[in-house]
């Protein structure tokens, strides 16, 4: 559709009863420049030198505002864009991010994102030669995937800010770090407040659920499946939305799961990730899974692709929580997801999303034959 200037929504502090989490507290309660997301550091980020502490506990100092950003971390560009209200500072991304941009809504909102230079494959290994040409002011990298991913960046002289993955608290810390580095602490506080408000609402609305739905979140592993365990962000939203992650203790190599294990778990709902092309139709057609409750009752759903793949931590994560709650427990929540998408995509990205774009993001083409999915139609 079109871009629009959307005013910030009011703070949810009162609604949350003052119960702010890690990122919001860091944004509003401290003054030391050496603390992630502090007001002091954020003020400096907008005007001159500042220091942040990344998720390794390493202090990274900047002499001037950051204007050029490169990141190997796949979901981070859409979140940086949401915090910055624009894509203009991003010069390098992961190959997997580029694929998502070319497939989904983000590339329609920000066409330049479909041709952004890639600085790493999906394995996160940085291309130092490409980065040298791009000359970024900061590079975002994973903190816990081995020194081989970080040391080449620091040895080449790049200011490297490292991130951790897996929990809601980590996601909020990302927002705090990004808002500090971008010099927009108020924006970061607003986004975290929205997340807290949605957590509070969903917990309240689903409090009457006595038995969580048996669920698994599956990806593709060769010709078979992988299942997200308790160390993943998927585990967080599955539980928040009233599900029981049957694969919580699935600690096999690459999270591979056999058909026999899935049969033993007998999930009532299966959600499919967006990093591969597997569809509900393929799961329904898999004879090895024909006995699963989720297959027999046609409760297999491909996770949405909005500004980014919703199942992983991103700026739109509260929309994923709402989607999952409606899929797990139809009729339990009060929020209309399509209306929420219009409002929040406009807020996050300054873009008026069309009904057809919402259809595509919710993957009505893939999920239309699954039970109850008509609730997401216009």
C-alpha positions in Angstrom: 0.0 0.0 0.0 1.8 3.2 1.1 3.9 4.8 3.7 2.4 7.0 6.4 3.5 8.9 9.4 2.1 7.1 12.4 2.2 8.7 15.9 3.7 6.6 18.7 1.0 4.8 20.7 0.7 5.9 24.4 2.9 4.3 27.0 1.5 1.1 28.6 3.3 1.7 31.9 0.1 2.3 33.8 -1.5 -0.7 32.2 1.5 -2.8 33.3 1.3 -1.6 36.8 4.9 -0.3 36.6 6.2 -3.8 36.1 8.8 -3.1 33.4 11.3 -5.8 32.4 15.0 -5.8 31.7 15.1 -3.6 28.7 12.6 -1.0 29.8 14.3 -0.7 33.2 17.6 -0.3 31.6 16.3 2.4 29.3 14.6 4.4 32.0 16.2 3.8 35.3 20.0 4.1 34.9 22.3 6.8 33.9 25.7 5.1 33.4 27.0 5.1 29.9 28.4 1.6 30.5 25.0 -0.1 30.9 23.1 -1.5 28.0 20.3 0.8 26.9 20.7 3.5 29.5 19.3 7.0 28.9 22.7 8.4 29.2 24.2 6.2 26.6 21.2 6.7 24.3 21.5 10.5 24.5 25.1 10.3 23.6 24.3 8.0 20.7 22.3 10.7 19.1 25.0 13.4 19.4 28.5 12.0 19.9 30.5 9.3 21.7 28.9 6.6 23.8 29.5 3.1 25.2 27.3 0.0 25.3 27.8 -3.3 27.0 26.9 -6.2 24.7 25.5 -9.6 25.7 29.0 -11.0 26.2 29.5 -8.3 28.9 32.0 -6.6 26.6 32.0 -2.8 26.5 32.0 -1.3 22.9 32.7 2.4 22.6 31.7 4.6 19.7 33.1 8.0 18.9 30.2 9.3 16.9 26.6 8.4 16.0 26.2 5.1 14.2 25.2 5.5 10.5 26.2 2.3 8.8 25.1 -1.1 10.3 25.9 -4.6 9.2 24.5 -7.7 10.9 24.9 -11.5 10.5 22.0 -12.0 12.9 19.1 -13.1 10.7 16.1 -11.4 12.4 17.8 -8.2 13.5 17.4 -6.0 10.4 13.6 -5.9 10.7 14.0 -5.1 14.4 16.6 -2.4 13.8 14.2 -0.9 11.2 11.3 -0.9 13.6 13.4 0.8 16.3 14.8 3.3 13.8 11.6 3.9 11.9 13.5 3.2 8.6 15.9 0.9 6.8 18.4 3.6 5.8 21.3 2.7 8.1 21.5 -1.0 7.2 24.2 -1.8 4.7 24.9 -5.6 5.1 22.7 -8.6 6.1 22.7 -12.4 6.3 21.8 -14.4 3.2 18.8 -15.9 5.0 17.5 -12.4 5.8 17.8 -11.5 2.1 15.7 -14.5 1.2 13.0 -13.6 3.7 13.0 -10.0 2.4 12.6 -11.2 -1.2 9.8 -13.5 -0.3 7.7 -11.5 2.1 6.2 -8.2 3.3 9.4 -6.6 4.3 10.7 -6.3 0.8 7.4 -4.7 -0.3 7.7 -2.2 2.5 11.4 -1.5 1.9 12.3 -2.5 -1.7 16.0 -1.7 -1.1 16.1 -4.6 1.4 15.8 -7.1 -1.5 19.1 -6.1 -2.9 21.1 -5.4 0.3 24.7 -6.8 0.2 25.0 -10.1 2.1 27.9 -10.3 4.6 27.5 -13.9 5.7 25.7 -17.1 4.7 23.1 -18.6 7.0 26.0 -20.1 9.0 26.9 -16.5 10.2 30.5 -16.7 9.1 31.4 -13.1 8.3 32.9 -12.1 4.9 35.6 -9.8 6.0 36.4 -8.6 2.4 32.8 -7.6 1.8 32.6 -5.9 5.2 35.8 -3.9 4.5 34.2 -2.6 1.4 31.0 -1.7 3.2 32.9 0.0 6.1 30.1 -0.3 8.7 30.2 1.6 12.0 29.0 -1.5 13.9 28.6 -5.2 13.1 26.1 -7.4 15.0 27.1 -11.0 15.6 26.1 -13.9 17.8 27.8 -14.1 21.2 27.7 -17.8 21.7 28.4 -19.5 18.4 32.2 -19.7 18.8 35.1 -17.3 18.6 35.5 -18.1 15.0 32.6 -15.9 14.2 33.6 -13.0 16.4 37.4 -12.9 16.4 37.8 -12.3 12.6 35.5 -9.2 13.0 37.4 -7.8 15.9 40.8 -8.6 14.4 39.8 -6.7 11.3 39.0 -3.7 13.5 35.2 -3.7 13.3 33.3 -2.6 16.3 31.3 -5.8 17.1 28.3 -6.0 19.3 27.3 -9.6 20.2 23.8 -10.9 20.9 22.3 -13.9 22.7 19.2 -15.8 21.6 16.4 -17.8 23.1 14.3 -15.9 25.7 11.9 -13.0 25.8 14.4 -11.2 28.1 17.1 -11.5 25.5 14.7 -10.1 22.9 14.0 -7.1 25.1 17.7 -6.6 25.6 18.1 -6.5 21.8 15.5 -3.8 21.6 17.4 -1.9 24.4 20.7 -2.3 22.7 19.4 -1.2 19.3 17.5 1.8 20.6 20.7 2.9 22.5 22.9 2.5 19.4 20.4 4.2 17.2 19.9 7.1 19.6 16.2 6.4 20.1 15.6 5.2 23.7 12.0 6.3 23.8 11.1 4.2 20.8 12.7 1.2 22.5 10.7 1.7 25.7 7.5 1.9 23.7 8.1 -1.4 21.9 9.0 -3.2 25.1 5.9 -1.7 26.9 3.8 -3.0 24.0 5.3 -6.5 24.5 4.7 -6.4 28.2 1.1 -5.3 27.7 0.4 -8.2 25.3 2.0 -10.7 27.7 -0.2 -9.5 30.5 -3.3 -9.6 28.3 -2.7 -13.1 27.0 -1.9 -14.5 30.4 -5.2 -13.0 31.7 -7.3 -14.2 28.8 -5.8 -17.7 28.8 -5.8 -18.1 32.6 -8.9 -20.3 32.4 -7.1 -22.9 30.2 -6.8 -25.9 32.5 -5.0 -28.2 30.1 -2.4 -26.8 27.6 -2.6 -28.0 24.1 0.0 -30.6 23.1 2.1 -28.8 20.4 5.3 -29.0 18.4 7.0 -26.5 16.2 8.6 -28.3 13.3 11.3 -27.4 10.8 12.8 -29.4 8.0 15.9 -31.6 8.5 16.8 -33.3 5.2 13.7 -35.3 4.3 12.6 -35.4 7.9 11.8 -33.1 10.7 13.4 -31.1 13.5 11.5 -29.9 16.6 12.2 -26.8 18.6 13.2 -27.6 22.2 13.1 -25.5 25.4 16.2 -23.6 24.5 14.4 -21.9 21.6 12.3 -18.8 21.4 9.5 -21.0 20.0 9.2 -22.7 23.4 8.5 -19.3 25.0 5.6 -18.4 22.8 4.2 -21.9 22.7 3.8 -21.8 26.5 2.6 -18.2 26.6 -0.1 -19.1 24.0 -1.4 -22.0 26.2 0.6 -24.8 24.6 2.7 -27.6 26.0 5.9 -28.0 23.9 6.1 -31.7 23.6 9.7 -31.4 22.2 10.9 -29.3 25.2 13.5 -32.0 26.1 14.3 -32.9 22.5 18.1 -32.6 22.7 19.1 -34.7 19.8 21.7 -33.5 17.2 20.2 -30.6 15.2 16.9 -31.2 17.0 16.1 -34.0 14.6 12.9 -35.9 15.6 11.7 -39.2 14.2 8.1 -40.0 13.1 8.1 -42.6 15.9 8.8 -39.9 18.5 6.1 -37.6 17.0 3.6 -40.5 17.3 4.5 -41.0 20.9 4.0 -37.2 21.6 0.8 -37.1 19.5 0.7 -33.3 19.2 -2.8 -31.8 18.9 -1.3 -28.8 17.0 1.7 -28.6 14.7 3.2 -25.3 13.6 5.7 -25.2 10.8 8.7 -22.8 10.6 9.4 -20.3 7.9 13.0 -21.3 7.1 12.0 -24.0 4.7 9.2 -24.6 2.2 7.3 -27.4 3.9 3.6 -26.8 4.0 0.6 -28.2 6.0 -0.4 -30.1 2.8 2.9 -32.0 2.8 2.5 -33.0 6.5 -1.1 -34.1 5.9 0.2 -36.2 3.0 3.0 -37.9 5.0 1.8 -41.4 5.7 4.2 -41.8 8.6 2.3 -39.1 10.5 -1.3 -40.1 9.5 -2.1 -41.2 13.1 -1.2 -37.9 14.7 -4.1 -36.0 16.3 -2.9 -32.8 14.6 -3.0 -34.5 11.2 -6.3 -36.3 11.7 -8.0 -33.1 12.9 -6.2 -30.9 10.3 -4.5 -28.6 12.8 -1.2 -28.1 11.1 -0.3 -24.4 10.4 2.5 -22.6 8.6 3.8 -19.7 10.8 3.3 -16.2 9.3 5.8 -14.2 7.4 5.3 -10.5 8.1 8.1 -8.0 8.3 10.1 -11.1 9.3 9.4 -14.8 10.1 7.2 -14.4 13.1 8.3 -17.6 15.0 11.7 -16.2 15.9 12.3 -13.1 18.1 11.4 -10.0 16.1 9.7 -6.7 16.4 6.4 -8.3 15.6 6.6 -11.1 18.2 3.4 -10.1 20.0 1.5 -10.7 16.8 2.9 -14.2 16.7 1.8 -14.7 20.3 -1.7 -13.7 19.4 -1.7 -15.9 16.3 -0.5 -18.9 18.3 -3.1 -18.3 21.0 -5.9 -18.3 18.4 -4.6 -21.4 16.8 -4.2 -23.2 20.1 -7.4 -22.0 21.8 -9.9 -20.6 19.3 -12.2 -18.0 20.6 -10.3 -17.4 23.9 -8.7 -14.1 23.0 -10.4 -10.7 22.4 -7.9 -9.2 20.0 -8.6 -9.2 16.2 -5.3 -10.2 14.7 -5.9 -8.5 11.3 -6.7 -5.2 13.0 -3.7 -5.6 15.2 -1.5 -6.2 12.2 -2.7 -3.0 10.5 -2.1 -0.9 13.6 1.3 -2.4 14.6 2.8 -2.7 11.1 1.9 1.0 10.6 3.5 1.8 13.9 6.6 -0.3 13.5 7.4 0.4 9.9 5.3 3.4 8.9 3.5 1.4 6.3 -0.2 1.0 5.6 -0.5 -2.7 4.9 -3.3 -3.9 2.5 -5.8 -6.7 3.1 -4.1 -8.7 0.4 -0.7 -8.3 2.1 -2.2 -9.4 5.4 -3.6 -12.5 3.6 -0.1 -13.3 2.3 1.6 -12.7 5.7 -0.9 -15.0 7.4 -0.3 -17.6 4.6 -3.9 -18.1 3.8 -2.9 -19.9 0.7 -1.1 -22.6 2.7 -3.2 -22.7 5.8 -6.7 -22.2 4.3 -7.5 -25.9 4.4 -6.5 -26.2 8.1 -9.2 -26.3 10.8 -10.4 -23.0 12.1 -8.2 -20.8 9.9 -11.2 -19.0 8.5 -11.1 -16.8 11.7 -8.1 -15.0 10.1 -9.9 -14.2 6.8 -11.3 -10.7 6.1 
